[in-house]
Amino acid sequence: MGCVPFAAGQAKARPRHRTRHSKSRFHTQNKNQEGQIKVQQTPCNIYLGENFATKLQAAFQFERSLQQADFEDGFVQCRFDPFKRYHEMTLSGMAARMKECPNAGGDSVESEVLSLELLHRCFGAKLLKTEMEVKYFPYGGSIVDYTCEMFGVSLGVSVTRAMKYKGEFEKEDAEKLLGKKLRGIVNATQNALDKWSKQILHIWATSSKVADVLTSVYRDLSPQLRINTVVLVTIVTTPQHSLFKNSR
């Protein structure tokens, strides 16, 4: 995928498939040792396709966190702006294959398919095995939703949704979700007969507020929970999207 710079005065026509790297107009905020906020510009990865657009502010951080074993900051956010309903999308061959394959049950097919589609379209991820193709011993514990190769690294991916049907998504909800899912993906990695280098916990969030709650809680988690897992929180710009409905 090439780097296409933004040009002043260009028409705003929406290309079919394009990934762009540019200086983001957004910023990351980090505290220094004195507790002061340090604002830095970060490179931004933007994908525009016929089905959706995504914007990942910390693109290089995301890549390094997957490629480098000792890279500590493994939490990034991106935005997902769908242009079509899920059943109207033209999926890649890999995502279409996952959609048709049996899974372990539940109402998560759409979130898993779109997870792979996002990683494939934006970062060139290649599907290795679907949920039921990955073998474990002993069997009966936590499992990953699929495995893929991206940036030259083999990955186990677990997909979930951060939402609350009644009330606000709060700190306690984030602690429960992150604790359960991070422990589960570590357990799955330990028991898998197929081996991968790192894990991704891909969380679909209904709003920036939910993503910020997850960010705050993640920073306070023990290193044992965060080890070797990169958390990707994707904020869906239309919170009523079918991703957050209990339907297959």
C-alpha positions in Angstrom: 0.0 0.0 0.0 1.5 3.3 -1.1 1.7 6.5 0.8 -0.4 9.2 -0.9 0.0 12.7 0.4 -2.9 15.1 0.7 -2.9 17.8 -2.0 -4.5 21.1 -1.6 -7.4 21.7 -3.9 -8.0 18.1 -4.7 -11.6 17.0 -5.4 -13.2 15.2 -2.5 -14.2 12.1 -4.6 -14.1 9.0 -2.5 -11.6 6.4 -4.0 -12.4 2.7 -3.9 -9.4 1.6 -2.0 -6.7 3.9 -0.7 -4.5 4.1 2.3 -2.9 7.4 3.2 -0.2 8.3 5.7 0.0 12.0 6.7 0.6 14.3 9.5 -2.5 14.1 11.6 -4.3 17.2 12.7 -5.1 15.3 15.9 -2.7 14.8 18.7 -1.7 12.3 21.4 -1.4 13.6 25.0 1.2 12.1 27.3 2.1 13.2 30.8 5.8 13.9 31.6 7.4 13.2 34.9 6.1 16.4 36.4 2.6 15.5 35.5 2.3 18.1 32.7 0.5 17.2 29.5 2.9 16.8 26.6 1.2 17.2 23.2 2.8 15.5 20.1 1.7 15.2 16.5 1.6 11.6 15.3 1.4 10.1 11.8 -2.1 9.1 10.8 -3.2 6.2 8.6 -6.4 6.9 6.7 -8.2 4.3 4.6 -11.0 5.2 2.2 -12.9 2.3 0.5 -16.3 1.7 -1.0 -17.6 0.0 2.3 -16.0 2.2 5.0 -13.3 4.6 6.0 -10.9 4.3 8.9 -8.5 6.6 10.6 -5.8 5.3 12.9 -3.9 8.2 14.5 -1.0 6.2 16.0 -0.2 4.1 12.8 3.5 3.7 13.4 3.0 2.9 17.1 0.5 0.2 16.1 3.0 -1.4 13.7 5.9 -1.3 16.1 3.8 -2.7 19.0 3.2 -5.8 16.9 6.7 -6.2 15.4 8.8 -5.5 18.5 8.6 -7.9 21.4 9.7 -5.4 24.0 7.4 -2.5 22.8 5.3 -1.5 25.9 2.6 0.9 24.6 0.2 -1.7 23.1 -3.0 0.3 23.1 -4.3 2.3 20.1 -7.6 3.8 18.9 -9.0 4.1 15.5 -12.3 5.3 13.9 -14.6 3.3 11.7 -17.1 5.2 9.4 -19.3 2.7 7.5 -20.8 3.8 4.2 -23.0 0.7 3.8 -24.9 -1.8 5.8 -23.1 -5.0 6.7 -25.1 -7.2 4.4 -24.6 -4.7 1.5 -20.8 -4.6 1.8 -18.5 -6.2 -0.9 -16.2 -8.2 1.3 -12.7 -9.4 0.5 -12.4 -13.1 -0.2 -10.9 -13.8 3.2 -13.7 -12.0 5.1 -16.3 -13.7 2.9 -14.8 -17.0 3.8 -14.9 -16.2 7.5 -18.6 -15.2 7.1 -19.5 -18.6 5.7 -17.4 -20.7 8.1 -18.9 -22.2 11.2 -17.9 -20.6 14.5 -18.1 -21.5 18.2 -21.5 -19.9 18.5 -22.8 -16.6 19.8 -23.7 -13.4 18.1 -20.3 -12.2 17.1 -20.0 -13.1 13.4 -20.4 -9.6 12.1 -17.9 -8.1 14.5 -15.3 -10.8 13.6 -15.8 -10.5 9.8 -15.5 -6.7 9.9 -12.4 -7.0 12.2 -10.6 -9.0 9.6 -11.9 -6.8 6.8 -10.6 -3.7 8.5 -7.1 -5.2 9.2 -6.9 -6.6 5.7 -8.0 -3.4 3.9 -5.9 -1.1 6.1 -2.8 -3.1 6.9 -2.7 -6.0 4.5 -3.6 -8.7 7.0 -3.9 -12.2 5.6 -6.2 -14.7 7.2 -4.5 -17.9 8.3 -7.2 -19.8 10.2 -10.8 -19.2 11.2 -12.1 -19.8 14.7 -12.9 -23.5 14.4 -9.7 -24.3 12.4 -7.4 -23.4 15.3 -6.6 -26.5 17.5 -6.0 -26.5 21.3 -4.8 -28.8 24.0 -6.3 -29.1 26.5 -9.6 -28.3 24.8 -12.4 -26.4 26.5 -10.7 -23.1 27.5 -10.7 -19.7 25.8 -10.1 -19.5 22.1 -9.2 -16.8 19.6 -11.6 -15.7 16.8 -9.1 -16.1 14.0 -5.4 -16.0 13.2 -3.7 -13.8 10.6 -0.4 -12.5 9.4 0.3 -8.8 9.4 3.5 -6.7 9.1 5.3 -10.1 8.8 4.0 -11.2 12.2 1.7 -14.1 13.0 -1.2 -13.0 15.2 -4.0 -14.5 17.3 -7.0 -12.1 17.3 -9.9 -11.9 19.8 -12.8 -9.7 18.9 -15.3 -8.2 21.3 -17.7 -5.2 21.7 -17.7 -2.5 24.4 -21.3 -1.4 24.9 -24.0 -1.2 27.5 -27.7 -1.5 26.7 -28.9 0.3 29.8 -26.9 3.2 31.4 -23.4 4.5 30.8 -20.4 2.3 30.1 -18.3 2.9 33.2 -15.0 2.0 34.8 -16.3 -1.2 36.3 -17.6 -2.3 32.9 -14.2 -1.7 31.3 -12.4 -3.5 34.1 -14.6 -6.5 33.7 -14.3 -6.6 29.9 -10.6 -6.0 29.7 -9.8 -8.4 32.5 -11.9 -11.2 31.0 -10.7 -10.8 27.4 -7.0 -10.3 28.2 -6.9 -13.3 30.5 -8.8 -15.3 27.8 -6.5 -14.5 25.0 -3.4 -15.3 27.0 -5.0 -18.6 28.0 -5.8 -19.4 24.4 -2.2 -18.6 23.3 -0.8 -21.0 25.9 -3.1 -23.8 24.9 -3.1 -23.4 21.1 -1.3 -26.0 19.0 -0.9 -23.4 16.4 1.6 -20.8 17.5 1.7 -17.0 16.9 4.0 -14.3 17.9 1.6 -11.8 19.4 -2.1 -11.3 20.1 -4.6 -8.5 19.2 -7.6 -7.8 21.3 -9.9 -5.9 18.9 -12.6 -4.0 20.7 -15.5 -2.3 18.9 -16.7 0.7 20.9 -19.9 2.7 20.5 -18.4 6.1 21.2 -15.2 8.0 22.0 -16.3 8.2 25.6 -16.4 4.4 25.9 -12.9 4.3 24.2 -11.6 6.8 26.7 -12.9 4.7 29.7 -11.2 1.7 28.2 -7.9 3.7 27.8 -8.0 4.9 31.4 -8.6 1.4 32.8 -6.0 -0.2 30.5 -3.2 2.0 31.9 -3.8 0.7 35.4 -3.8 -3.0 34.5 -1.0 -5.3 35.7 1.8 -6.0 33.2 0.9 -9.7 33.4 -2.5 -9.0 31.8 -1.1 -6.7 29.1 1.9 -8.8 28.2 2.3 -9.6 24.5 -1.2 -8.3 23.6 -2.0 -5.2 21.6 -5.4 -3.7 22.2 -7.0 -2.0 19.2 -10.2 0.0 20.1 -12.3 0.9 17.1 -14.8 3.7 17.6 -17.8 3.2 15.3 -19.2 6.6 14.2 -22.7 5.3 13.9 -23.4 3.7 17.4 -26.7 2.2 16.1 -24.8 0.1 13.6 -25.7 -3.6 13.4 -22.3 -4.4 14.9 -23.9 -3.7 18.3 -27.1 -5.8 17.8 -27.3 -9.4 18.9 -27.8 -10.9 15.4 -25.6 -13.0 13.2 
